[in-house]
């Protein structure tokens, strides 16, 4: 057996899970286990106890609220990938999902697990950052919401305290009539970690002027980031304007460098994929084949 | 650091290939090790044992999953299918297994159970998968012998044969 010994508990409620977590700092949450179990196998993690939250019904499911799509933390990635609600109302996440791991890991891996792991190259955190999602966090006394931008603080590092449990992600719903999305990624192999990923969502008015636009980049640095594309809003988007804005915003990005991709390469790819993602998003919004809220 | 001491075994009851099986397992024992050591179902292969290679693929409620990334104590209540559960009768092969033989979709055979289960799950959902669907379905399974060409061919062949049978989909063969 490769992992170090641990105790295993499967509480019946979120409250019980939080109480167990708060009682012992050496306890970790397990849900889909697609990141944690390899870490246990390599003994990079040696918790004394695992709390299994996968079967907590209160943390499962996709629901539509007035201004948000709320995805429970233990909702499996494959359920999001196949969800008609997500395809219609959260098309950017639907586009990103096929890039998350590969089918067997998406069958077990959860949305909350991907969020809590805060991998800088992970797609679900990138979409959360791009759309300005909120992360719902429970602890023994409280249930709070935190903007994704404050939640992700570094590589594999999220602003959670011992005893906290991510319980849902709230993605804001765009209600404009003409919405389009784009997602691009470069990695060594399909389904491998992204060197760079770009996610864009835009909305156009009836005459084709941009009324909202957001662009996020993942894999570039310590965490996914949002790029300032505000100058696009109010104008009919042109290829030149998109190129200028994205190039300027990515020129001095704080990028990481490793064996696979240098910082310079990451910045160049970030600019190219950012432009492509926005191009796709505007084309989709113009054609009317994007989201239909 | 705490001394590495064994934890008390927990009793698990698993539904494997349609049969209830029981075992006493340490919490850290993977579903893969339990299938192989406690139930002697050694068709699920141990490759990398950290979720990269796909040799240990089993079906959990019909969906391909890595049995090395799940602990046996997490696996109760699911319908678990291993490669041993695909053949319609002892000594026979399922259509997908037979297609792999016919098109030489295997060489050393180490990845084969995982490949066949991934293919089986695809063909349960999709009658006529395109090449891209097949590549996606086996993208989590590594083969170091075939170069994948004959594996893709085997799955295309199996799809064709399944379309020409009267076997209803959505269940086990």
Interface residues (C-beta under 8 A of the other chain):
Chain A: X1 X2 X3 X4 X5 X6 X7 X8 X10 X30 X33 X34 X37 X38 X40 X41 X42 X48 X50 X52 X54 X78 X98 X101 X102 X103 X104 X105 X107 X108 X190 X191
Chain B: X2 X4 X5 X6 X7 X10 X26 X27 X28 X29 X30 X33 X49 X50 X51 X52 X54 X57 X60 X63 X64 X65 X66 X68 X69 X70 X71 X73 X74 X118 X136 X137 X139 X140
